[in-house]
Amino acid sequence: MHIEQPNQPDMRGFSVIVAACKQTHGIGVGGQLPWSLRGDMQFFKQLTRSTQDPLKRNAVVMGRKTWQSIPERFRPLDDRLNVVLSRNADAKKAYDIPDKAPPPRQPHTQSSGYILSTGLPTRAQVVLADSLEGALGQLNAACELGSSVETVYVIGGSSLYADAISRPELCQRVYLTSVSRLKEAEAAEDGKENAGELVACDTGFKDCDAFFPDLDTANFRLVKSSGPKRQAANPTPNPTPNPNPSPNPSPSPNPNPNPNPSPSPSPNPNPNPKQAAKGDKGALQYEFLEYTAAAASSSVHSRNPNLHPHPTPHPNPS
């Protein structure tokens, strides 16, 4: 049951990005991702870094455990304002949270109306907040810090996700990547001779210990779906962990013109994913889904005035 929150005009709106198992809504196991999806990782990176205003950047809000799950060499996530939630008064020292990030690893240029922010090193790159409310208050567009931020993204973990989607008056969009395992068909199914072909596995990822809550259909409605996509078994290992992104089914031009983008890991990166269930060959099926708040407040600060036709980067740039 959603508890009505008091109207707080000093808090700005945000979007949620998450990848979750279709069957169980699992999002992690042992502080790591249960899978490694290259297209999903790339989407997370592109979406959270892309801005329309070259003088602004986006903010990513995460819990302390999510911050710690990112490899130290990739913290903070570059070209974004990192907001870490912790009630520990000594959090900066305890969790190795810097005040500022080093200069960007490489410049980025404009493409298709969006600009990959350069993340000016003179501006604070990491800030602390004691709660989601505190973070959104700091990111209020009327404040100095918030005025430099174009879009706010909540990137986990599970308790922060639950808090975020319980606020439909502020949570404007949910980008959900729905992930399933694939298995070999053992015999003809549905009257087709498809033994040996890959089909969706109903069991999902049972070993997950962190979960994304159910979306209340009274508060969120599905507006876009990419349709099922597949990743072959045993993809070429990525030398560095990448993003845990979210869904956007609408095709659009590749916003990253740089042929060799610098790595940008995501929450709960998984450099050593668990072996796939026996028989499924490690192949995955996934689908990008986009939800919007059923009745988003018009007073909420958003990415742009026309929130619904949100032109986001393609999850699988060629």
N, C-alpha and C positions, 0 to 999 in steps of 0.2 A: 504494500500500500504506500502510495506516495504521500509524504507529509508536506503540506504547502509551506514554502519558504517565504519569509517576509520579503517584500520588495526592497532590493538593495541596488539602487541605481549606480553605486560606485563599483559594482562588480561587472565585468564584461563577459560576453559570451565566448564559447569555445567549441571545438570539435573533438571527437574521440577517435583514435585510431587503434585498431586491435586486429590480430589474427587469432582465430579460435577454431577448435575442432568442431565440425558440423554436428556430430552426434552427441558429444559430451560438453561442449563449450570450454574444454580445457585450453589453457593458454601457456602453460609452462610445467616443467618438471625439474625439481631440484635447482631452481633458479636459472634454468636454461630453456630455450625453445624446444619443443618436441620434434621439430622439423627444420629443414633449411630450404626455404623457397626463394629462389633468386628474383623472380618477378615481383613478389610481394616485398622483398627487401628493397628493391630498386624503387618501388612505388613510395614506400615510406620516406626514403631519402629525398626523392624529388618533391613530393608534396610538402614535406615539412620545411624544405629549404627555399621553395619558390615563392616569390613575391611579385606583385604588380608594381610596387613603388621601389625603385632602386635604392632609396635612402632608408628603407625599413627592412626588418627581418621578422621572422616568426619566433614564437616562444614554444618550447616543449616543457610541459609540467609533468613531473614524475615523482614517485615515492622514493624513499631512501634506498630500499632494496633494489629497485630498478636502476638507480644511479650506480650502485655497487656492482650490478651485473654487467655493466658495460666495461670492456677491457680498459685498463688504466690509460693506455696509450691513446685511446680514442675519446677520453673524457676531457672536457665536455664535448658534446656533439657539435661539430663545427658549423659556423654560419647561422647558428640559432641561439637565442637566449635560453639557457637552461635554468629551469626553476625546480629546485629540489625541496621536497616537503619533509620536514623533520621537526619534532618537538624537543629534540636534544639541544640544549643551549650551547653545547660545545661541538655541534655537528660538523663545522668546517674542519676542525682538527681531527675529530673522530673518524670522519668518512672521506678525508682527503679532498675537500671541496675548495677549489681555488676561487679567488675573487674575479680574476680575469683569465681569458684564454690566450694562448699564443696567437700571433698573426695567422691569418688563413693560409692553408697549405698551398692553395693555388687560386688565381682569379677566376671569376665566372662572368659570363656575358649574357646579354639579353637574347631570348628566343621565344617566339610565338606569344608576345605580349607579357611574358613573365621573365623575371630576372632572378638568377640565383644569387642571393645576397652575399656580399663579401665579408660580412661579419666584422665590422670595424673593430680592431683590437683595442681602441681607446675607450670603448663602451664596456661596462660590466657584462660579462658573458654568463656568469653563474650567480644566482641569487637564492637565498633561502626563504622559506615561508613555513609557518607552523601548521597550515591547513590549506585545503583548496580555496576556502573563502579568503584566507590571507593572501594567497597567490593572485587570485582574481582581483583583489583590492589593489595590490601593487601594480597590476597590469592594466588598471583603469586607464583608458585613453586620455583622460584629463591629467594624469600624472606624467612626470618627465619620463620615467621608465616605460610606461605603457604607450606613450605617444610615439615611440620608436618601433613599436610592435604592430605588425599587420594582422596576424592571425595567431590564436592560441590553440595548441593541440595538447590534449591529455593523452599520455602514452603508457600509463600503467604505474603500478601493478593492479592486482585484482581488487583490493579494497578501495583504491582511488577510482577505478572504473565504476565500482558500485556506487560510490558517492557521486560521481559525475553524472551518470545516467539517471540518478534520482532527482536531477534538477533540470527537467525539460524546459523550464523557463530560461535557462542559460545554455544548456547543451543543444546546440543548433544542428549538428550533424554527427553521424556515426559512420565511420568507414570501417566496414567489417569484412575481413577476408575469411571465408568459410572453407576449412581445409578438411579433406578426407584422404584416407589411405586407399590405395588400389590393390586388388588381389587378382590372381589368376582364376578365371572361371574353371571349375573342376569338371563341369559337364554342360551339355547343351541347356541353355536357359531361355525361357520365353519362346520356345519353339525354334531357336536359332542354333546353328552349329558353331558355338563360340567357345568351346573348350580351349583353355590356354590364353584366351584374350583377357585383357585387364578390365575388371569391373569394379564398381564402388564397393568398398568394404563397410559393412554395417556397424562394426564394433568400434571404430574410431580409435582414439589414443587413450587407452584405459589407464596408462601410467601417470597421467597428469595429476598434479597436486595443487594447481592454481587454476581458477576458472573465471570466465566472464559471465556476468549475470544475464538472465533473460531480459530481452528488450520488451517493455510494456507496449503492446500495439496501440494502446489508447494514447500513448505519448509520442510514439515514433512510427513513421510509415516508410515503407520501402519505396524509393523513387528510381533507383537504377540497379541493374544487374548485368554483369558481363557475360553470364552464361558460363558453363564449366570449361576450365582450362586444365591442361595436364603438364606435369613435369616428369620426365623420364626418370627411371631408377638410377641411383648412383651418379648424380651430376658431378661434373668436374669440381673437385674441392676448391673452395674459395680460400685463399691464403689468409684473409682477414674477415672476421665476422661482420655482417652487414645488418641493415634495418629490419625491424619487425613491423611492417607497415600495415596498410589497410586498403580497403576497396575503393576503386573507382572504375566503373564499367564504361564510362563514356570515352570513345576514342578521341584523341587529340594529338597534335604534333609533339614530338619528343622535346621536352623543355631543357634538355641537357646537351648542348652542342659539343661539349668537350669529349673527345673519344676516349680519354683516360681519366675519368673522374676519380678523385681521391676517395678512399673508403670512408663510409659513414655508418658505423655500427648502430644497432638499435638496442632497445631494451631487451634484456635477457638474450644476448647473442649466444649462438650455439655452435662453438667451434668443433665440438665432438658429439653430434647428435646420436641418440640411441639407435641401435640397429632396428630396422623395420621389422614388423611382425613376419614370421615365417610364412612364405608363400606369396607375399605381396610385392616382392622384389624392390621395395623401397620407393615405388612410384607413387605420386601424389596427384590428387585432383583438387582444384581450388576454384573459388568463385568470388569475384569482387562485388560486394553489396554496399549500397549507399542508402542511409536512412536520414530523414530530416525530422525535426521536431514537428509534431502535429500542429502546434500552435505556438510558434516561437514569438517571444515578445518583440514588438517593433522597436522597443527602446534599447534592446541589447546591441552592443557593439559587434559588428560582424566584419567579415573579410571585405565585403563591398556592399553597397546598397542593394544590389540585386543578388541576394543570397542564393535563391533557388537555382538559377542557371550557372552553377559553379564550375568554371572550366578548369579541371584539374589535370595534371600530367598523366599520360598513358602509363599503365603499370609495367608494360613490357616493351620499352623502346627498342627498336631494331638497330 
